Structure formats: structure tokens, C-alpha cells
Amino acid sequence: MKTLAFFLLTFSSLFTFAAPATELDLMPYPKQLTLQPGQLTLDKSFHVVIDGADSPLLRKELERFVMRLQKQTGLTVAAPAIQKADAEKITAPVLRVSVENIPEVENGYALERDEAYRLDVTSTQILLSANTRTGAVRGLETLLQIIGLQKKTVRVPQLVIEDAPRFVWRGVLLDSSRHFLSMDTLKRQLDAMAAAKYNIFHWHLTDDQGWRMESNAFPKLHELASDGEYYSQQDIREIVAYAQQRGIHVLPEIDIPGHASAIALAYPELMSAPDPYKKEIRWGVHKPTLDPTNEKVYEFVDKLMAEVSALFPFEYVHIGGDEVDPEHWNNNADIQAFMKKNALADHRALQAWFNRRVVNILEKHQRKMIGWDEIQHPDLPKNIAIQSWQGPDAVSDAVSHGFQAILSTGYYVDQPQPTAYHYRNDPVPVIEMLDDQVRAGEVWETWSFEIPRKRGSAIKGTFTLINRDGEQRGFIDFNGKSRRAVHDVKNIHGVTQFHLDTWMGVFTPRVTLQDGQLQGDVIVGNALYRITGKQVAGSAIPDSIMPTAIRQQPLTDAARELVLGGEAALWAELVDDTVIDLRLWPRAFAIGERLWSPVALQDEDSMYRRMQKVGDLAAVSIDLQHHQQAHAGMMKLISKPQDIKPLKIFAEAIEQAQYYHRHHEKHVYGTYSKADPLNLFVDTLPAESLAVRELDQLVEQFLENPRDKQVKKQLLVLLKSWNKNHKPLMQVIERNPSLADMKPLAQRVDQVTQLGLKLVEQHASEKPLPAGQLEPARKILRGAQQMHQEIVVSAAYPIEKLLNAAY
């Protein structure tokens, strides 16, 4: 009981905050915002004055502000648009920009810098004040969001904003190695990152599938391992300057010692196994690995890091360091002899030995090391940073041992996921409210489970359910991970359900627990896995005990301070220039808010409302192409422009299979390589359907109060729009061979919507569903929830709630 009490105390101490109001459509939302009576009207006399330190970069950003203001409002700013302040000549309305200090090295190479700003809007002026140019840049982005999309009369509410970021590291990883991204694409992402107040562009430049950086020291890298698609050193300088103007550091990632197939192709003499090596187009983890015992490897790293440091002024360099397959090390007699001589117990110790050498090389070039979880080792200095793809447990372990850490698990935006899932994910590991103690009068059962996947090892573990007079709670122990509470444990007509957020997404088992056997399925994201298992312990089994927990230990204040922030990661197996905006935006605005804004900001409805508004604004203000890419992708699949409308309505009821289900499908049915096309119908879909989210909310409201006529009307309107779309959709599919594979999905959507309409009326009548209709209805819904062409009819899940309530 002491353990439980401590967990409850820790949880409540972390989250006892007053949730801020979010009246304005801003994202990230400011730390403090006070609305005041009145408005400032902007007209053609509006102008900008610099009322403090001045610099060419500040003027460039103000010129961008004026240009974007005109795009958003049509307002033409009076010439000269930007002036140096002269108290006698300043007239209303005016934006006065007051920057306290612009250092000699204005862009700044260090991670930590002052990004705070203050905005005061009165009846006559807007005053933007900041200590640094970067702070002013952040404030200009907020001001553009406040103004929004207006025409004719442009009004700005009077207010006071005081704002600063919660975390110092707020990053986006873009992967140019697996699919090369054009300069225009990169610049557009940087514009969007600045709008979302990110400050780190993590540029994944090398991997097994390609080397994308021109190297004068080792030219065969880009000549042999890029297919001619690489960034010249001038390109890189241009991107770095473009990012710095927007207050963004560029972090290069050069993968060593693993993920090194591109290096092996160019310089096989540096590797741990003999050549020949071939060009790698397959996705996944591959075996080529640098030889840590070869001194020429360190000469290579030294010269390479000299080039990298000259191109990238940021104080950190990312070395990757993840997923090192030790096979070539284990099979190399010289390497094994070296390990024995130097008392290196295993491949982890050998990699740490390699990393110590690399740390020294980076220090020689005035750089610090950052890498993925696998680089963490007690022999490495504490000024390195650990980026975690393994989750909160790994972050806790890193900071508890004195290392700085950055969370990426839960922010993997190459996975289609609901934005709410990312939004609930916090960089600082939270000790959950977890009641796992059995009291007198309670009964409990522990069930082991196994979930096979189409790629990778099976997911295994146990879950335990505790019952007292029909009220259930529980917890889950995934193998190798800390114990987690499960939520909303229910038994629905003999099927046990619960849910929790995991590294895979939202995890929702639907299982029967009978005669000691567990059977059913589990929804991971929005797609299904089969799950089997058995009872392994329980109060009815003599001498059985609960499983031993791995417990996430509470962090000290000092350890929490070592969590630098988080980073959204957009790996590019399924991403190229034609779909990148659709994959990343607008949901990356919500992740940006989680990293910038106060932790108390948790209202998901507010988040979705503001995210859509800010996304629409970004499409105009910075030409973000998430809407355009979806439209263009569909247009390529049809012969007549008018066919686009039925496809867009169809897309509302379906979603990409979430988590890594799409990758796993390609592993089984495709090549799981760069050869797989990215011009399919599934590639035109966003990460989630907001229409399905709306359907789910309407179903919940309807079930709570079936007599609410307005809710019922909205529910029927949405379902009827999909139902009426079936005939024109089938006509589009019939005359466009590229859409032939969509026919089964179209039929499933039609069946689901017809069932939904019937169930709404059935529930409103307050009569149970006839027994003979139950199994056919279940069959329709379970069929619709199966993947087809990497797509799921996700509208089937809210309709399943109607079915469960109908008998």
C-alpha cells in the first residue's frame, strides 16, 4: 500500500495544474494570454518599425511577416514597410518590434538560447518585445496566427501574451536517406516548423539505403551510394542558413557504426566483413558494420566529422548508433581477439569502446555527441544526449544515470496515428496512477498473451484483472517493459475489453476468457492482430502469485531537468516529396504544442479544433501542401475531374492502417523496399479521419441520450452522406482501373453505413435488436475492420458501439 500511495502522490504532484483557456485558434498555445476589451483595426496605413536592436536577419523575418500578412488578409502594408523607429513619426496602426540584444554570432550555435517574447496589442499599436531575435521570430508567428485569415476589415483583439517554451529541444526528424527530399520540400517543412515553434531540424542524411551529403574527403560516398541524389555542400549551407533565419538549428545525423550499407558500398575496406557489398534498397536492419578495431576507421570518422562540423554550426552531431547487428563482429576472428585483449565482454562493450573514440573526435571539432538509446553506456561522458525510440522507460533510465535525454517514442509520425495519441504523450515520464494491490474480498486473474506480427517478433506479456463486486481494474506487463495501468475494463456480452496507450499506439484487446483459455483480437491503432493465451495465475488457483513488476521509478527534480524535450520522427520508407506534407501536417503542430506549451494543456477537443484552423492557415500563409497532396494524389487515379468528389467522401469513412501495419503488409505482399510504389489510394489519405472521430463522438452522445434530436440528426446526416455516396463511388471505381482494388472497401463502407442507419433507428425505438440479426451484423463489422490494400474501414468501430448497445 505504501507503493500505491507514493505513486498516487507523485502522479497528483505532476498534474495539479489549472488548465488554461484556449479561446484563440493558436498552436502552440502561449504560456500566458490575457484577452482585453477592444480591438485594433489594421488598414493600408499599417507599418512596421524596429524599436531596438537591428540586424539583416531581423529585417528578413519582418519582410516575411509583411508578405505573409498580405497573403492571409490581402492587406498591402504602407511603403516603406519596415522602418527604424522615430518617435515623432510613428503613427497608428503600427507593429513595433523591440529586440534587446543581437549577439555578434546572431544565429547562435549552442542549444540553449532565449526564445521568450511578449506581445501587447492595444487600440493603437502592437508591441513585440524580446531579448533576442529568435524570441521575436517566435512572437511574429504567434501574431500571424492571431490575425489568421481575414478579408476586407482586419481586426486584432487587444491582449497581452507572455510566452516561452517548456522544453529546450523541440525537433522534427526528416529522413532524406530512404527517399531523397528536394530543396523546395525541405524549405517548406522548415517554414512549417518555424510556424509550430520547433527549433531543431534533425536531418537524417545517411543510412543503409543512401548517402545524401557531398563529401570532398570521401567522394565515393555520394558518387556510388546516392543514385545521383545528394545535397551539394552549397545546398547544405543554403538549408542551414534558411533554418537559422527561422530560429532553427540543423542537426546532422551520420549513422555509425551500423546502418552503414552505403559506407560499405563506397569503402568496403572499413567494414567488419569482406566485400562484395551491394546497393541496398530494402528496408529494415542490415548487417554491414564499421570495424572498431581498424585505425583507418577513426581516420575516416575524423576527416568526415571535420567536413560535417564545417557545414553544420550546431553544437551537436548525431551518430545514430542504433540497431547494430553484431553478426559481422562476432564472425571476425581479429575483432574477437581484440575484444579479448581489451576485456570487452560483448558487442555492447565493443560499441561503447568505439563511441568513446568518436566522442574524442567530436570534442576535437568542438562538437557533442547525440545518438539513439543504444549508445548509452556508463563509460561515456554525461554531456552526450540520448534520443529514445524505446520509450519512457529508456528515458527514465538515461536521466536517472545522469544523461540528457530526448523522447521520440509516441512522436513517430511515419506511423499513421490519431493526433490525440501524440498529444497525450509527454517527454517527461509520468508515474501512472496504478492500483495493483489485491484487497480482502477481491478476486484476480492473470493471463499470459502472445500476439504474432507479420514482421518482427511476437508481442508477449501478461495482464491482470482485479474484480470487486463487478467493478474491474487491471494492469499489463509487456515483456521487458514497466507495468502499466489499463483503462475502462468492461465485459461486453462475454468479451473483455480495455485500452491503454503503448509504443505501438492505442492498444485495445477484445478477448474471451473461458476455461483457462484466452482468444480474440487486439486493435493496435485501428487494425487487428490475433491474440491467444491462457490463465497463468489467479485467486482461484492455489499457491499462484501475481507476476513480478518492472516498476518505473519516480524521477528526482534533477533527473527531470535532464529531459531536454522531444522530437517528431518522420522516417521515409513510405514518404517522399509527393506525400510528406500529408504525413506530417497539421498533426506536427499538436506535437509542437506538447513540447512548447504548459503541461496542463490537455483538452483534446480544443486541440483538434485549433489544429484544423492552424493547418488551414498554414496552407495559405506558408503554402503547406497537406490538402493539395491529398487532392493531387486522387486526381492521378481518375480520368475525369468530377470523379474526385465521391473519392473524397469515401475517404472520410476509411483510414490508413495505423502503427506499422502498412510496413508489415508490404513485407508480406510487396517487396518492403524502395521499389514499392507510393502512388496508391492509401497514399492519398491523412493520418486519421476527422470524420470518423466526429462519428465516434456523435455515437457516444447518442448512446448517452437517444432522445437528443439534434445529435440524432447529425449522426444520420453523416451516415447518409456516406450511404448516398455508394452508387456514384462505384461508378468512379468501374471507369478507373487504377481504383479496382477499392471495390471491396467501397462495399464494406456501404454495408457499415446501412447497418449504422438501422442501428440508430433501432436504438431510438428502445427495442432490442432481433437475435437473428446479431451475427450477420457482427460479421459485417469484423470484416470491415480487416485490412485491405493497407486500409481499414474505421467507421466500423463507432458502429460497433451501437451494435453492442442494441441487445
N, C-alpha and C positions, 0 to 999 in steps of 0.2 A: 504493500500500500504506500510505502514511502516513495517508491519509484513512480507510481501513478501520480501522487501528489506533486512530486517535483516536475514531472512532465507537464501537468496542468498549469503549474505556476510559471514555468518557462514559456509555455505557449501564450498564456494570457499576457505576460510581460512584454512579449514581442509584438502583440497585435492589439493593445489597448490604445487605439487612436480614434479620434473623431474623423469620420470620412468627409473629405472636402466636397463642397458643392461643385458641380460641373455645368454651370449654366451656359457657358460659351462652347462653341464647337472647336476646341483646341486639343491638340495632341502632339507631343506630350503636354499634359496639363501643368500649369505653373505651380510652384510651391505655395505661393500666396497670391490670391487675386481678390481684390475688393472692388465690386461694382459701385458706382456712384450715380446720382441722378444726372440726367442730361446727356447730350451727345455733341460731338464735334463733327461738323459737316465739312467735307473736303470738296473743293471746286478747282477750277482751272488755275487759280492763283496759288494753289498748294505748292510748297517748295521745301527743300531740304537744306539745312545748314549744319556745318561742322562746328561745334561749340566746345572744342577741346583739342586733344592731340590729333594730328592729321598724318596720313600716310597714303601712298599709292594704292595699297591693298584695301584700305578702308574705303577709299573713293570708288574702287572697282565694285565692292559689295554694295555701296549705295547706288551705283549705276544699275546694278542688277535689281535692286529693290524697286527703283523707279520703273524699269522695264516690266517687271512682274506686276507691279501695281496697275500699269496700263493694260496688261493682258487680263487681269482679274476684273477690272472696273471700266475700262475704256477711257479712264481719266488721263488726260495729257498734262504732264507736270510743266509748270512755267519754266522757261529758259532764263538764265542758266539753272538747271535743275538742282545742282549741288553747289553751295557757296560756302565760303568761310564766314563765320558769324561776325556780324557787325551790329551791335546793339541798337544803333539808331535806324538801321534799315530793315530789321526783322519785322515782318507783318504776318498776321494770321491769315489762313491756317498754315502751320509750319511744323515740320519734324526737326527737332533739334537733337543732334547726336553728340553726346559728351563722353569721350573716352579719356580716362585719367592718364593712362601710360601706354606708350607703344615702345617696347624694348628694341634694342639695336638689331637683335635677331628676332624679327617680328613673328615669324611663324612658330618659333619655339620647337625644340627637339625633344624636350622632356615630356613625359606623360602628363604629369600634374600641372595644370595651369588654371587660372581663374576664369571661369565661364559664367559667373554671375552677372545679372543685369537688373535694371529697374526700368519700368515703363510707367509714365504718368500721362494720362490723357485728360486734358481739361477742355474747357469750352473754346479755347483759342489755339492750343498747341499740343503736340505730342513730344514729350521729353524722354529720350532713351539715354540712360546713363549706365556706364560700365567701367570697370577698372582696366579692361583690356579690349583689344579689337575683337577677340574671339567672343567675349561676352556680348559685344554689340551685335555681332553676327547672329548669335542665338536670339537676341531681342528682336532683330529685324524679322526673323522667321515667325516669331510669335505675333508680331504686328500684322504681317501679311495674312496670317490665319484669322486674326480678329476682324480684319477688313473683309476677308472672304470674297465671294462672287457677288458683286453689286453692279447695277447699271443705273444710269441717269443720276440719281442722288446717292452720294456715297457718305454714309454716316458711320462714325466710330463711337462706341459707348465710352463715356467717361469712366475711368478706372485707375487703379494703382496695382501694379504687379511687381512683386519681388521674387526673383526666381534664381535657382542654382541647382545643379544636378545632384542626385543622390549618390551616384557612383561615378568614379573617375574613368572607368573603362566601359565604353558603350560601343560595341563593334558590330560590323557586318563582314562576314567572310564571303568572298566571291571566288569561285573556282574556275580559273582560266585554263587549267591544265586539261581537264577531261573534255570540255568543249571550249574552244577559243572564243573570247568575247571581244567585240570590236571596241575601238576607242570611243565611238559615239555612245555605245551601250554603257561603258564604264562611266563616262562623264554624266550620263543621265542618272545612273544609280547614285553617283556622288551628290548630284543636286538633290535627289530624294533623301539621301542620308542626312544632308545638312538640314533639310526641312524637318526631319524627325529628330534632329539634335544628336545624331551619332557623332562620335569623334574619332573612331578607328575604322579604317578600311583595311581589312586583313586580306591580302592579295595572295591567293594560293597559286603560285607560279609554276611549280614543278610537282610532278607525280609520276607514277608508272606510265601514264598514257601520253605524257608530253612535257617538254621543256620549253617554256614560253619567254625566257629572258635572254636577250642577246648578251653573249659573253665574249669579250675580246681576249680574255686569258684562255678560255677553253671553247673555241668557236665550234667544235664538232657537236657541242651540246645543242645549240639551236639549228645547226646545219643538218644534223642527222635525226634529231628527236623531236622535231616540231611540225613536220609536214609543211614547212614553209610558213607556218602561222606562229609568229612570235612577236614580242614587243622590242623594237629597237631601243637602244639606250636613250635616244631622244624622245621616243614615245613615253618611256618611263618617267623621264624628267618632266614631261608635259603633264602626265597624270598626277605626279607628286605636287607640282605647282598648283594644278587645278584643285586638288584636295586641300592643300594648305590655305588657299584663299578662302575656303569654306570652313576653316577651323577643324580640319580632319587630318590626322596622322595616317600615313600609309605604312602598314606593317607587312614586309615581305615574308613569305614562307618558302623556304628552300628545304625540301624533305631529305633528311639524312638520319640514320644510316639506311633505313628501309624506304619503301615506296620509291625505289631507285632504279626501276627498269630503264628509264630514259637515260640516266647516267651510264648504266651498263651498256646500252647500245652505242654510246659515243666513246666511252673509255673503259672497256671491259677489263683492262689490267688493274683497275682499282677495286674489283669485286672479289667476293669470297669464294666464288666457284669459277671454273674455267668457262670461256665462251664456247660456242657462239650464243649471243643473245639476239632476240628478235624484237621488232617493234610491237609494243603491247597495245591492243585496242580493247581487250576485255576489261570489264570492271572487276572489282574485288581486290583481295590482298595477294600480292605476288612475292616470289622468293628472292629476287636479286637484292643483295645487301653489300654495302661497303665493307671492306676488310679492315677492322680496327687495329690489326697488327702491322699494317703496311704504312711506313712513314710517308710514302708518296700520297696516301690519302689525306694526311694532315697538311701537306704542301698544297694539295688541291683545295682543301677547305679554306686554308689561309688566303690563297690568291682569290678564291671565289668570294669570300667574305670582304676582302678589300674592295672588290667591284661593287658588291651589294651595299656596303657602307657608303661608298661614294655616291651611289644613286639614291639611297633612302636615308634621309637625315634623322628619322625617328630613332630613339634610343634603344629600341628592342628589335631583335631579329628572331623570327620563328623558325625552329629547326625541324618541326614535325615530331619525329621520334616515336610515332605510334606504330602499332601493328607490325613490329619487326619479327618476321618469321625466322627462327633460329636454325632452320634446317641446313643452310649452307655453312653456317658457323660450326654446327655440330659435326658436319661431314668433312671438315677441313682439318687434316692432321696438324698442320702448322699452327692453326688457331687454337686447337685443343691443347697443344704443347705450351703455347703462350699463356693460356688461361691457368694451366697447372703451375707454371713457373711463377706467375704473379698472384697465385692464390685467389683466383676468380672462380667462385663456386658454380656459377651458372651464367646463362646468356644475359640475365638482368644485370649481373655484376659486370659483365663484359661491356654491355651498353653504357653503364654508368662510367666505366673507365674511359670509353670513347667520348662521352659527353663532357667529362672533366677536361679533356684535351680541347674540345670545342669551346667550352666556357673560356678557357685561357686565350684561345684565338680571338674570340669575340671581344674580350676585355682589351686585347691589344688594339682592336679597332674601335674602342670606346663604345661597345655595344653590350647589351644584356641579353640573356637567353630567355626565350619562352618556348614551350613545347607542350605536347599533349600529355595526358596522365602518366604515360609510361616513362617519362623522363624523371619523375620524382624518385629521389634516392638520397639517403642520409649523407652520402659523400659529396653532394653538390651544394654550392653556396646558397644561402637563403635569399639572395637578391634575384634569383631566377623566378619566373612565373609559370604556373601550371594551368593550362587550359583543359577543362574537363569535358570529355564526351561520355564519361562513365557515370556522371550524375552527382547528386548531393552528397552521397556517402564519400565519394572521392574528393569532393571539395572540402568536406569536413576533415578528412584525413590530412589533406595538404596543409590547410591553415592550422590544424592542431599541431603539426610538426614544424610550423614556422615559415611555411612557404606562402607566397602570394598566389591567389587562385582566381580563375575566371570561369564562369559556368556557361557551357553551350548546350548541354543536355536539356531538352524541353524547348530549345530555340532552334532546332534543326528544321529550317524552313524548306529544305528539299523534300521533306515529308509533307504531303497534304495533311493538315490538321485543323481543327477548329481554332480560331484565334483565341477563344476563351481558354483553351488548354495552355497556350503560350502565356497568356495574361496571368493565369494563376501561378505560374512558375516564378519563383523568386531566387535571385542569385545567392542569397544567404540561406543556408539550410535551416529549415524550421523543424523544431521538435514537435511532432504531432501530439494532439490530444488522444492518447491511446490507453484505453482501459482493457488490459489483458489479464486481469486478476479474476479468478472464479470465486464467487461468494456462496455462502450457505443457501441452499435452495435453487441454485443454478445448475444447469446441465450443459455439457460442452461436447463437441466432436471436432476432431482434427482429420482432415482429408488431404492425402497427397494427390498431386495432379501432374500431368505431362501434356504438353501442347506441341506436337510436331509442326515444323515450319517447312516450307518448300525450299528454303535456302537457310543454311546455318543450323546450329544445334537446337534441339527441342528446349522449350521453356519449362522448367520444373520448379516445384516447391510444395508448400502446404498452405492450407488456410484453415483457420479455426473459428467456429461459430459458437457463441455462448448464448443460451436461451434462458429467460426467466419469465414464466407466465406468458409466453407468446411474443415477448419483446426480445429481439435479437440484436447482437452486436458482434463484431469479429475483427480479425486481423489476418494478414497474409505474410508469409515468409518465402519470398522468392529465393532460390538458391544463391548464396553469396551476397545477398543484399539485406539491408536492415529491415526490421519488422515495420509494417505499415498498417494503419487502421483501414478497414473497409467501410463503405458508407451505404446507407439505405438498404440494409439487408431485408429482403422480402421473400415470401413464399407465395408465388402466383400460380394457383392451380397446380400445385405439386412441383413447380420449377423454382429453384432457389436462385435469386439474383442479388448482386451487389455491384458496386463500382468503386474505382479509385483511379487517380492519375498515376501513370507509370512512365518509364523511359520510352515506352512504345506509343504512348497516347492514353486515352481513356480506355480502361480495361474493365469489361462487363461480362462476367460469366453468367450463363443461363444453364443450370445443371439440375439433373435429378440425382438425389442422394437416397439410394434404396438398396437394402440388403447388402450393405457394405461396399457398394459399387457406385462410382461417380461417372456419369455420362452426360454429354451435351455439347454445347459450343460456347465460345467466348468471343465477344465482339471486341476487337482491337482496333481502335479508331472507329471505322464504320464497316469493317469487313470481318468475316468469320474464320476462326480456327476451330477444329475439332479438339475437344478436351476429354481426357479419360483419367481415371484414378480410383482410389479406394480409401476406405476409412482406415487410419493407422493408430488412432488413439481416441479416447473419449471417456466420459464419466461412467458409461455403461460397460466399459472394457476393463476388467480387473487389472490392477497394477500398471495401467498405462499412464504416461505423463505427457504433458504438453511439449511441443518442440522447443529446443533452446533458441533463444532470440539473439540475433545480432542487433545490438541497440546503438542507434546513432547518439553519440554523446553530446550534451549541450556544449556550445562554444563559449569560451570566455569573451569578454569585450575585446581583448587584444586580438584574439583569433578572428572575430567578426570583422575587425578593421582590415584584416589581410585579404578579405574578399574584395577584389578590385571592381567587379561588376560582371557583365555578361556579354555574350556575343551571339548574334544570329548567324547560323551557318547555312549557306546555300551551296551544297555540293552539286556537281553539274552532270551526273550521269544522265539525268532526264531534263537538263536545262541547256538552252542555247539562246542566241540573240532573239529568236522569234517568240520565246515564251517567258523570258526572265522576269519581266515586269509583272506578268500574271501570277508567277510563282511567289514573288517576294512582296508585292504591294497589293493592297494597302496594309496587310497584316503586320508588316515590319514597323509601321507607326505604333501599333499597340505594344510591341516588344520594346520599342524605343521609349514609350511611356513607362513601362515597368522599370527600365534602367535609369530614367531621369527623375520621375515624379515620386512623391511621397508614397511609402508602402501602404498607407491607409486607403489609397485609391484602388478599390476592388469591385466597383459596380460594373458588372459585365454588360448590362443593358445600355448604360451610359457609354461604355467603351465602344460597343458596336455602332451606336448612333453617331458618335463623334468620328469614328474611324471611316465610316462611309462618307461623311461630309468632307473630311480632310483628304480622303482619296480622290473625291470628285474635284476638289480644289487643286490638288497636285496635277491632275490631268490637264488642267488649264495653265496653271502657274509655271510648272516646270516640264510640261509635255510628257508626263509619265504615261506609259502606254498600256496599262493593265486592261482597260476597256478595249482599246484598239487591237491589242494582240488576240484577245478572245474573238473579236469580230473578224479580224483578218484570217485567223485560223479556220473559222467556219466557212468563210467565203471561198477558201481554196478547195473546199469539199463539195461545193454545189455549182450547178451550171447557170442558175437563174438567181439574180439578187433577191427576188421576193421570197425565195426559199429560206432566207435567214430567220424570219420571224418564228416559224414553227420550231426551228432548231433551238432558238434562244428560250422559248417556253419549255421545251423538252429538257433543256439543261438545268432548269430550276429544280426538277424533281430528282436529279441524279447527282452523283459526286464521283470524283476520282477515288479509287480505293486508297485509304489513308495509311499512315505509318509507312513501312517499306513493302506493302503488299504488291505495289506495281513492280518494284525491283524483283521481287520473288517470282511474279508471274513471267517476267522476261527471262529469268533464269531457267524456267521450265519450258516456256513456249517460244521464246525468242533466242537471241544469241547472247544476251546480257553483255552487250558491248556497244562500241560507238556505231556499229552497223545498224542497230535498232532505230527505226525512224521516230521522229518527234513531231510528225505532222498528222497524227491520228485525231479522231474526235475527242478522245480523252485529254489530249494536249490543249484543247480549247477551253477546258473547264477550270474555274478558280479552285483554290484550296478547299473551300467549303461552299455549300449552297446556303445563302442567307434566306432564301425562300423556304427551305426545309427547316431552318431554325425557327422561322416565323410559324410554320405549320406546327412544330412541336409546342411552341408557346400557346398557340390557339387551342390545341388539343388539351393541354394541361388546364387552361382556363375553362374550357367547355366541360371537362370531366368534373371540375370543382363546382361548377354551377351550370347545369344543362339548360336552365331557363333563361340564361343571359342571351337575349335575342341578337344583340349586336355581335357578340363573339361567334354565335352560331352562323350568322350571316357572313362574317368574314371568313370563317372556316369553309363554308360552302362555296363562296366565290373563288377561293384559291383552288380548291379541289376541282371545281367545274372548269376553271381555266385550263387545267391540265387535261381533264377529260375531253373537252371540246377540241383540244389540240390534236387528238389522236388521228383523226381522219386526214387533216392536211399534212401532219407529220409523216404518215405512211406514204402519202403521195410523193413527198420530197424524197423519202428513202428509196422508193421504187424507181424514180427517174435519175437518181445519182448513185451509180455503182460503188463509189467510194464510201457510201454510208450503209452498204448492205449488212454489215455486221451489227448495225444498230437496231435492226428489226426485232430481235428477241427482247432487247431492252425497252423498246417502244411498247411492245405488247405487255411487258411486265408493268410499266408505268400505267398503262390503261387499266389493267386488272386491279392494281393497287388503288387507283383513284376511284374506280367504280365501287370497290369494297369500302373505301373510306366514306363515300357519299351514303352508302347503305347503312354503315355503322353509325354515322351521325344521326340519321333519322331513327334508327333502332334505339339508340341511347336516349334520344329526346322523347321517345314514346314510353320510356321507363319499363319496357318489356324485355325479357332476356332473349338472346339470340337462339333460334331453334337449334336443338342439339345436332341435327343432321348437317347444319351449315358450318359447324365449328372446324372440322378437319379440313374441308376444302379451303376455308379462309386461311388457316394456318399454312397450308401448302403454298398458297399464293404468296404470302408474306415471306416465308422462308426461302422460296425460290427467288424472290426479288432481292433478297439480302445477299445472295450469292454473287460473286464477281463474274462479270462477263466483259471481255475486252478491257479489263482493268478498271471497270466502272461498277458502281453499286447503286441500286435504286434506293437511296437513303430515305426517301419519303415513306418507305415501308416501316421504319421504326416508330414514328409517331402513330401511324395507323395501327400498329401492333398494340399500342396502349389503348386505343379504342376497342380493339378486339378483346383484350384482357378484361376490360370493364363491362363487356357485353354479355357475360354469362356467369 
